Amino acid sequence: MADNRELVELFEQKIPGARQQLKDSHKNLGDLASYCERNYTESGQTPAALEETKRYAAQSLASVAYQVNILAVSMLDLLDKQMKHMGNMEANIHHISQVKEAHIQIQYTAT
């Protein structure tokens, strides 16, 4: 039962939250690129502006890589839990099939 709650949490909270963070990062990266471009062209101190842009780019890429990792881990966790759930369902179906076969055998031998 805990696995079902975890599946629901992954579906409804963790994965959508991680996707939203990536979407937000997309917008933020666009804003950052605009700022860096303006700063580079308008500052008059192009070497300093270039270094600042490099720092922002490195920080931003590291942040996006982390967010992609969080989403990937959540997706793998989801797949793992789904596989476990499918295995349990398969075992239940196999058990039902065995019970059915036993009932058929009992009916057959009784007649």
ChimeraX attribute file (.defattr): number of C-alpha atoms within 10 A of each C-alpha:
attribute: neighborCount
match mode: 1-to-1
recipient: residues
	/A:1	6
	/A:2	7
	/A:3	13
	/A:4	12
	/A:5	10
	/A:6	16
	/A:7	20
	/A:8	13
	/A:9	14
	/A:10	18
	/A:11	15
	/A:12	11
	/A:13	12
	/A:14	19
	/A:15	19
	/A:16	14
	/A:17	14
	/A:18	18
	/A:19	15
	/A:20	13
	/A:21	16
	/A:22	19
	/A:23	12
	/A:24	11
	/A:25	18
	/A:26	13
	/A:27	12
	/A:28	13
	/A:29	17
	/A:30	11
	/A:31	12
	/A:32	17
	/A:33	15
	/A:34	12
	/A:35	12
	/A:36	19
	/A:37	15
	/A:38	12
	/A:39	18
	/A:40	19
	/A:41	11
	/A:42	11
	/A:43	12
	/A:44	10
	/A:45	11
	/A:46	13
	/A:47	11
	/A:48	13
	/A:49	19
	/A:50	15
	/A:51	12
	/A:52	15
	/A:53	19
	/A:54	13
	/A:55	12
	/A:56	16
	/A:57	16
	/A:58	11
	/A:59	12
	/A:60	16
	/A:61	14
	/A:62	12
	/A:63	14
	/A:64	16
	/A:65	13
	/A:66	13
	/A:67	18
	/A:68	16
	/A:69	13
	/A:70	16
	/A:71	20
	/A:72	14
	/A:73	13
	/A:74	17
	/A:75	16
	/A:76	12
	/A:77	15
	/A:78	21
	/A:79	13
	/A:80	13
	/A:81	17
	/A:82	15
	/A:83	12
	/A:84	13
	/A:85	15
	/A:86	12
	/A:87	12
	/A:88	12
	/A:89	12
	/A:90	12
	/A:91	12
	/A:92	12
	/A:93	12
	/A:94	12
	/A:95	12
	/A:96	12
	/A:97	12
	/A:98	12
	/A:99	12
	/A:100	12
	/A:101	12
	/A:102	12
	/A:103	12
	/A:104	12
	/A:105	11
	/A:106	11
	/A:107	10
	/A:108	9
	/A:109	8
	/A:110	7
	/A:111	5
